[in-house]
Amino acid sequence: MSGSKQRMREKKLSKQPASVQYTSSPFNSSQSGGSWNGKGTPMSGHSSSTYGASPGGPSDRGGWVRGHQKDGGAYEEELPKFITAAAFAVARASEVQAMLKAVTKETGSCHVSGAIPNHMRRRAMSHNTKRLPCRLREVATRMKEKGLKAGPKKKEQPKNKSRKARRRHGNLLLEFNRRQRKNVWLETHIWHAKRFHMLKKWGYCLGDRPTAKCYRACYRAMSHHCLLQDLSYYCCIELQGDEDKLLACLSQLTSKDTGPTFAAVLALSGRRQGSTTVYRAGQYPSQPLGPVTFLWRPRTPGSSHRQLWIWAHPTLKQNLFPELQSVCQCTKPVIPSVALVVTPAEPAPSASKPGPRQTKKSPGAKRKRSAGDGEAPPEKKIVGDGTRPASAPVTWTSASTGIVINDLTMEVVRYRLIGPQSHAVLTEALEAATDCDAVSKAQASPLWWPQHCKDQAQMTLHRQQAEVFQTLKGVCSTGEVPPGTVLSLNVEDPRLALPKKRTQALSVVSADQDIDETTRELMLNGVPEHCCQSSLWDRFVRDNVTDNKLSEQEINRRKREVLVPGSRLRPTPLQSRVPVLMVQQPGKQVGHEMSGWGAGWDLLLPKGWGMAFWVPLVYRGVRIGGLKMSLKHSQNKGAPHFPHDFPDCPAGVCFQGEQETELLNKFKRRPPAKRTNYIKHGCLAPFRCPWQQLVEEWELITSEALEVGSGDEKRQGQSGAEPGGQPRLAAALQTGFSVLRNRKSLKMLSNWCRPTTTKGQRSLRARDQAPLDAASGAALLTTHVRALAWVRLSLLSKGRPELHAQVCVATQEDLQRLGDKKEAYSGPLEHPHKDRFKNKVKRRKKGSKKASPAPKSSTTLPTREAPDPHPDPPLAMAACPLPPAPASSAAAAGQTSAGPSGPPVPAEGPSSSSAASPANLVLGLWPDPLPSVTAHCSRVTLGWVTQGDFSLSAGCGEALGLVSLEGLVHTLMAQPAEQRGLVLLRSPSALHYRWAKINVEA
């Protein structure tokens, strides 16, 4: 048999039932004495169980063979004499069952039309039963009624639609809504997603950094032109009520020691924007929540009702909102009638309802979907924001105080323009709204602008605001305007005057030109109070402007109908008037250098108008920045950035935990041979800053010094210790740590640090403050217990500070070598430490769990090794006139002692054994609990860096960080006057200490 025939035979047999078997003989060999050939002649010498030819012949293959055989084989001529009916039926039972099933089974379609021959089938039979033969009509009618009762069958959607189907407008919106269930998009999201690396944070999807290399270009924009950022993710909380009651409630959250509060005169009038740090009610100086900015609505004559907007970071809102509800006693929620807030269909404002349009339809042309069709694409719906559930109420009232709290998050769009030419960009992109004609005023209109034009007082105010806005063009730089100035204006839709090409807006006035009296008045006193009043405060106006915005399609249609292509649309549509608020953002306000750097303007808009203003601003030549550039902006200003630099706030604690997890995962993704061994570098916590342990250890050091001093006094017959020493220690044991924010204390500390220029070339004139001595230092430390001080560090030589770099105290020998002009001393070196956990990590990798218990020496840390032959000066407290803590106190506090050049040995106890267990070890990282963070290295640790990089503005490495207040005061007291404020800075992955100058800017 050929191969093709064999394959055909196997294919046929594979379709037969499993019970059907083909034997090699048609009858039992017991009934015949031997084998028979095809002609009936017996063949001797062969097995009786075979039928046919000799071995190797065709019949040896067994079973039925198709076709004529070339070797002489043929079919049998004789049939069996008899068969057993029962056995024959059992053998064919499964075959009979399969045949019956095939006969009774209907065709592929269950419809009755399947019983009709193909040539008689018609398409109309599927819906008209009369087309069927009479014998099948009744069955078809029953099937039709059954289908109607079951309802329409849902069409099964394919898993992967084609790209053309996915890009349809309706399908795009459905996909966008699905992707916003966890992280809400801003109105400029799609614009950013095409040009930025997006980041999902705080319940939003935000742009982190551009995909293009433009770091220096963005810095130049902040320094010389304009940088644009979208800050719409900031949360706005509105408070309404009587002015006295509002101030009484809000006074519980702030303190005058930290600066202006909600009751500041200029901010309360509505002329300026204010900023303050809020705390939990009555808990100052502990338990801070974070910084906020606020804006009061100008007073209405004859009314004490006021309106206040508080802007807070999304991570701060979840802690601030309950405090506001508590102090204002607003516990009664107002359930909204409609939970969904409908916004335009696209992030770019292009889905508003167009006006009536008559178009001629040519025969045979495809009909386009219109807004009035029943199958119009679904509108994009924003169900709340990223900081609250969709069904949560947004309004709370109080029956006792009469205060109303509204959550306006995502209700107001906020853009920030940073740079000296920010005002030039605004004056070129925006244009004051024009008055309505007499016909529009006479007719009844649902729009807000015709009603606004009927009020002569409102129009007079609008013209005055427009004059102030025109005066702003005569200002040379944004920083010349008073900080926090507020200007209100009603502008026209900037899409109507969009330039054809991207241009760069510049100020028309140079610095050497003379300014007129009106501009001088604006630069000195700011905007008058009555010009700060805006319709943006009214919810009705905001909703009216949002709902009646012209779509991009309608704007483009009107531009096509203009006689001169590219000219401005005239007359301006009534829907194209928008109330906006412009708020001046102050630049650098502390320190002695670069005053006013980073100043700009904030633009507040109604929701839905984000892209309508974003694109015109981009066409004026601005650069776009993301979250990373916001951090660099704060770093160049020398200001703390929230929540990165607020370790005493709940949001800061949460951020540090997330940052540690992210950095640790990034560290573990690297191959073990390519990881930095931080244990050998003497870095205990490269991914976090143990602030609590730092302040506790410095407090222990100072308390031991006080005890020694009080013991000497007792031996001389004097009783008692230093006044306030023991109460301060007792109070510290009950509280955590806090960051020093008292303005008076910060100015005193800044004077003690001998303020200098960025690189420390020359000393600046000090303020009239108390001199640094033991009494003033003790008074400061008694007032602020377990406090951290915010400092700016400038490297005196080369180097680039890194995140979590150590700020250390220089010894007396270091200061002497630095003062020696004959030696170019760039800083000491930290001797490499020994990794005492490396062998344990290796044994864990080798799988030594099944081995017998290791000896005692393998489960405990090795003893201290011989000291280094070239040790650094002892920890010491060579720079601080304080005796080291006794061994008993250090052991009680969970600290360790350190050798001159090696890592400290943890105190004996259960904590040490648990820390040294192989399950908790990571190669190159010190396990928890940590030893002494102050005495671990050859130089005493003061604090750590939270922001560090090469500063393009200063031309050297700069860092911002926090240090222990007690350590800083004692370090300054121990240093000579000409070298006061000099510290050492060391990155986590380096052994070289760099000299840096501390400046406390207040």
Phi, psi and omega in degrees: 000134180287167181295321180295320178294321179297319179294321178296320180294316178297325178294320178293318182291332181292338180270357181274158177299155183292334183281346181276121181236140178254113179272169181277353181225136180286346179216163185291140181289342179290340182271352179229144184285344180194195182272154180237140175273186183294338182261009178088004179272130179289147181241119182275163179081012180235161181292144179285350181273358181251159180227120176128220190274188183288168178303139184090350178281182183295326184286345178289342181287344176077149174079185182279137181239133184273139171085175181282136181267137183288333184270016174100354179293148180212179180284158177286138179270335182255140179258164178298149181293320183205165175224157177266123186295317183296311181295322180294321181290321179296320180294331181256012185296312182294327179292321178293321180295319178295324179292318179296321180295320179292329181286317184280339182290140178283174179288180182305324177263136180279358182285154182294341179294346177290341178275002181257142176301155185298324185287347180259356182281143178227150181295328182291344180296338184290335180236352178235104183291341180289347177282344181278161173297158184299325184291345183248357184292320182296317178295319180294323179295317179297319179295324179292317178296322179296321178292325178293323178292324181289342180090168181293136180282128182290131180288128181286123181276137177294153182296309183248107177283162177290161181296325179296322178289322180292332184272001175294150188300313182295317178293326177297317181294320177297320178292321178295319179296322179294322183283352179258015182290324182259322182232118184284145178265144169281170181292338179260021187296311184296323177298316180289322184297334179278347188229354187231158166279117185273151183223134179264105183217145171059027179085007180233165173249107191241155176279126183269306182206153180291155176285338178274158177276100185217032181295310179291327178295322177292323177294319178296325179294318178293330184272329188235334183232256186202138175239133184250136178224149177259110180251030181290347178284348175293143186267136179248125179243126183255132176240132178233139179163189179291142185298315182295320180291322178297315181293324179294322180286317184286340179294340179286344184260352185230174177216142180289342180293334181271356180128195180300144180248194179294342182264013177300140189297310182294322179288324182292333179285343181094000181277335184230152171273138180250164177217145181202171176251128183259147178237171170293151189304118175071020185249008179298138008266006180264169178055056174286155178256319179149177180274146176223157170244147185221157183217121178269141172282135181305151183294147172262129183303131177081013181223139177262002179285129182235163181227132186228134173250129177244123180256127184223156176292150181302325178286340178275334185298320184294340175262329182284321186298314177298327178293319177296319177296326181287311183288330178270355179059037179262089182248354182263110180280150175254111183285122180288149179289325178236122183279335184271139175251115186270130177239174181304159189292335181238155170303322168279132189291091184221018183232022175288163183287119181287161178287175180296136182219129179255122179234147177270130181258120177282147180296137179086353180280150179286141180274126179274149178290138177243171183293338181273352180292153178289339181257034178294150181297146181292146179277150178288130182239127177259115183260079181087198179231186184285355183250003178210154177294161184292327184267005183285146177290157182243000182226136177228142181234164178229127179283335184274316183263342182075015181271141178241131178247126178240137175266106183259024178298134182068010176266337181233128177274137182230121176247145178239126176250122184244129176140162183290341180256021180296321180293327178292323177295318181292316182292334179274328182276330184255151179219133182299143183292144178269159181286155178281156176281173184294326181294317181293326178290326183286330183276148176285130184223141176281355181280156185277332186290317176300323176293326179291325181289339180288339180271113183294327179294321178293320180290326175296317176297322180296320179292324177293320178295322178295325178293320177295322179295323176291328177294331181297337179292336180277001179275138182282317183225154180294327181292350179281345178278143179305140183296136178081011181297139181246131177228128179257148181198146171258119187243164175271163180301117183292348177290340182288335181240040181287128180290157180289323181236160179285126181240174178242116181280130180229157179289143181275355183244135176265169185289333183271359180276152177283146181251150181279177185290325180294317178294322178296322178295322178293322181287334182269312187252348180082199183275138176300157186294321183290338179279358178269354179286136185220149175283352179294340179288338183274128180294323181298318181292319180299314180294322180295319179293321181291318185287334185253020180288138178287141180280165176298325180296318181290322178297316180294324179296318180290328178292327178293332183274357178290139183294315179261111182300136178091352180279167183286148180288126177226134356282163181289130178299150181293337181281355189258037173243126187231129173278133180228161174234133176245124184238125179284129178260121182290151176274218180290121184247351181244161180087184185244001184233153174052046180295129179086001180294138178086013178287159181187197181230145171254135181247120181254129185228160170290155180294153182091345182255018184297304182289335179295332177259336184292311183296315176299326177291322178295325180289352176265014171087020180278157171266152181251132179241161179241206182294322181295322180288333174296321178294319179292327177296317177293323181294317179291331176283344183075028182246146178293144182253132182268136001263013186297319190251029178233073184289346180267002178259153177302321179293323178293322177295317178296320180295319180296323176295317178294321179294320178296317178297318181294315181291324179293319177296321177295323178293320182286338179288339179282149176300147182303326181287343182257002181276150174282130177273096183289337177295318179291335178274358179074027180254115184283317185227084182286343185249001178205170180238110179283077184296318183299316180294326180296310182291327178293319180291320177292327176293323178294321179297313181291324178294322176296323178294321178293322179294321177296318179294319179292327177295321177296321179293323179294321179294335177270006177092009179257130182263155176087156178258192179297134182300130177085356182290309181291317175300324180294320180291320179295322179291326182291329181290344183262348184236170176270217179247163179214160178265135181291120180231009178287120185298318182295317180291325179294321178294321178295316180293323178296322178293324180292331182282005180054074185300138180228183174286184187302310182267008177074026182287320184221149179276144179262162183292126182277153178281167178280093181232170178294140180291160180278113175213181184295322183292312181293322178296318179294323179295320179294317181289330178290325181285321184245105184263135179049056184249153173248145180248135178276124185228158172245130183245130178242125180289138180275343179226200182291166179132156179228109181296141180249170179295137178065029173290149183274137172257116189239163180271135177275140178282172179295324178294322177297318180293324179292318179292327177292324180283346179285114183287342181283340184244131176273091187259111182268351179138158181283173178243141175271125180291142181300140177270166179261133178276104183273000180250000186294318181294326179292322178294320179293320179295325178294323179291327181285350177078053181268023181291328182280350181289167179292159181304136183287157177295171186298326182293339181272343180263346178245158182291147179294158181287169182295137180274176180296146181294155180294137179295340178235073183283156170282166175302143187303159188323348229294162183279034175295332180269344182241127180283053181233137177288146178294154182292144177297159182295325180294319180292321180294320179292324179293327180274002179079020181268180179227163174262151184237147175276177182298323185226358181250168180289156182289158179258122181298152178293149180292141180159177181293331180295324181292319179292324178290326179290328182273001180294141185298334183292335184262005187263140171233130185301120178097354182241141178281129182284162175279149357281151183282148172287194182296124181278337180277325186251021183282325184251181181286347177239137184290135183274132176261323183182199182220163180267135176255335174221132180204138179184174173283123183272120177289335180282324181266339181077020179206174177287130179231150181219150174238135183198187181234139178231160177292131180295318179296316178296321180294317181296315180291327177293316179296324180292330183273347184268150175293158186298322183284346179241022183286133179096004179270130179226176178249143182234131180222128179286157182299329184258020181230159177251353184266127173276137177247145179282139180217154179251128180272134173229125174260106185267121182223000000 
